[in-house]
Amino acid sequence: MSGYHKREAEPFPVHTLKRVERPTTKILDDQVRRVDERESGFNKAARGDYGEVLMTERGRFVLKYPFSAALMQMQITLREIVVASSPRRRPRFPKIRSGEGKP
């Protein structure tokens, strides 16, 4: 039997790693600038920081390609599920009275 078939469900023993509060790689906090993800070029274009044309075209950018459009649709659907399941915001389900909604 090949090595591929003999693998465990988890090929790397991640469960044996020690958890630490800060990364063990040396990071110089005064030299590494924190960057807000909302300041990316795509988000700036969506806000209109680069002008009206790019703001309009940014909304159409992903939907031009079928594969990207499908991924975007999944992202929108999953975002609603994730936001609804967060502990701060519970989903709003319609209240069903007894006997309603049952076939």
Buried (B, 14 or more C-beta within 10 A) or exposed (E): EEEEEEEEEEEEEEEEEEEEEEEEEEEEEEEEEEEEEEEEEEEBBBEEEBEEEBBEEBEEBBEEEEEEEEEBEEEEEEEEEEEEEEEEEEEEEEEEEEEEEEE
